[in-house]
Amino acid sequence: MARLKPAQSRDPDFLMDAPVGDGYGDSREAITMIRTTGPSMSAANWGRLIALACLWGLSFPLIKVAVRDIPPLTVLFGRVSLAAAALYIALRATRTPIPRGRDAWVAFFGMGLIGNLIPWSLQFWGQKHLPVGLASIINAATPAFSVVVMHVFTSDKATLPRGLGVALGFVGVAVLIGPTLLMSAGSALALPELAFLTACLFYAFSGLFGRTFGRLGLKPLQTAFGLMAATSLMAAPGGLLIEAPWSLPLPSLGSFAAVLALALASTALAYILFFRILVEAGPTNVMLVTLLVPVMAIMIGVVFMGETIEARNLAGMALIAVGLAFIDGRVVRALARGGEGGKP
């Protein structure tokens, strides 16, 4: 294992050991993929973030359809196992080496446990009881948890503009969903809501754990495959033994289609994008996707389901956009530079 030179290591918490060779490709490519965890993102990563939000925005209605006929843990197992199979085919098609080495697979199983198996089990169960809109707004708590976790455990400290951005994002999501849905949640939904909030906390810690992948020098496709393969092995007992899906009535074709779409679009493709952003822009930035997901859900509804967009939807989108600008930091720095330039 080769240690990066000081000139190459911008973030001591993120850039430690980068492997040379060992089946992961050229070491220079691995070093190029790793970036500091600062607040700014490139235009390309903003594009990836929006695409990721679209894919994960679809996941809420897809999960809702799937769990009507299929038990939650079985849906989870189907999602990750089909995604792992698709990613394996992609690895072979692109002649990308399968990840090897103890460090890589320890990271895959650790990330799969805290970033997939536990939070997805909680959310899949919770979404049997929660409306799709309410589920998405609770899921938007992830960036706030992420900022706190990164502030406490890493050198990526929260700033006043970033905190203000998170607050504006939450206000925007609340406006987007609307007060009627929020006020309609009774005590019967308390446990599902708590399950979703607990999942958000696990997502935040998974972003912290995900910094490990920067040291491994893996390509996003390799990381996505390893993560789905490890999660599949851990999800198999719950999906196959506990729920025994073969003993249940045959699910509808719509439920099967929802699981397939979850696996291929909202998981396999989405996680390639997720790890690309995570490595290049850092965990706090990649968690911004949860603020965009409700926006994408509204847009998907308008385009594909014939729903109408209301004034509060536009207001919510505007607040989220402003919040993202504060968290990203470029607008704040540009305004600061403009103010300094205007001084006598």
Secondary structure as UniProt FT lines:
FT   STRAND          2..3
FT   TURN            6..8
FT   TURN            12..14
FT   STRAND          17..18
FT   TURN            22..23
FT   HELIX           27..33
FT   HELIX           43..69
FT   HELIX           72..93
FT   TURN            94..95
FT   HELIX           102..112
FT   HELIX           113..117
FT   HELIX           118..126
FT   TURN            127..129
FT   HELIX           132..139
FT   TURN            140..141
FT   HELIX           142..153
FT   HELIX           160..177
FT   HELIX           179..183
FT   HELIX           187..189
FT   HELIX           190..209
FT   TURN            210..211
FT   HELIX           212..216
FT   HELIX           220..236
FT   HELIX           237..242
FT   HELIX           245..247
FT   HELIX           253..263
FT   HELIX           264..269
FT   HELIX           270..281
FT   HELIX           283..286
FT   TURN            287..288
FT   HELIX           289..305
FT   HELIX           311..328
FT   HELIX           330..341
//
